[in-house]
Amino acid sequence: MKNENQNPQEESKTVIREIIKETVYIKQPDNKYDRLGCWMWGLCILIPILGLILYFIWKEEYPEKAKSVVKAAIIGFSINLILIMFEC
């Protein structure tokens, strides 16, 4: 990692980059259950506010689930909005 031709600033930048890489790697959960089931998709489409609540609960621990829940909630809000508009 150390290079004799490297100035101290470049060396410190390299060390900081390595620390950041290790920190980011450690913070990423190694969880194979980070997928949203289709029953939860349907539930979040029918009750969009549930999707928003689950997003804030899961965004740190299960980032992929959180993204899926928000997508389902947006779809649910859109469907509800369309139904309300054409209710006349």
N, C-alpha and C positions, 0 to 999 in steps of 0.2 A: 504494500500500500504506500509506503514511503518512497519518494523519489528524490534523489539528491539534487536534481535540477529544479525542483518545485519550490516556489517561495512559500513562506509561512502562511500567507493568506490562502493560497490555493490548497495547501495541506489541510488547513482548518476547514475549508469548504468541503473537501473530500471526506473528512471525518464526520462533519455534520450530515452530509448526504447519506453516509453509511448508517448513522444513528437513526435518521428519519426512515430509511428503508426498513431497518429492524423494527422500529416502533410501529410503522404501518403494518408490517407483516404480523406483529404480535397482536395488534388490535383487531385484525380481521378474524372473525369467528370461523373456526373450522367445524362447520355444522352442516351435515348433509341433509338436515330437515328444514332447510331454508327455502321451501317451496310451498306455495299456497294450494290447498286442495280445491277441487271444483265445487264442493259444497259450500266452502267459505266464499268463493267467487260469487255464487248465486245469492248467498246471504247478504254480501256487501252490495250487490246490485239492488236487492230488494230494500235494504236498510242502509243507505249510503252514509249516514252519520256514524254508523258502527265502523265502517271502513276508515273514516277519518280518525276515530278514536284509536283503533288498532294500529294505524300508521304511527301515531305518536308513541304508542307502547312498544312497538316492534322495531322502530327505525334504527336503534343502536345494535340490538342483538341479532335481528333477522332482517338485514337490509333488502334482500330480494322479496321476502314476504311483504315487507312494508310497501315496496314499489307496486307489487301486484294488487294489494288491498286498495291503494290510492287509485289505481287505474279502474278497478271495479267500482269504486265509489263515484268516480267521475262519470263512468258509463251510467250508473244508477241515477245520478243527478240529471244527466242529459235526458234519459228516458222519462223521468218524472217531469221535467220541464216541457218536453214535447207533449206528453199526455195532458198536462195542464193547459197548454196553449190551444190544443184541439178539442178541449172539453166542451166548447160552446155548444 
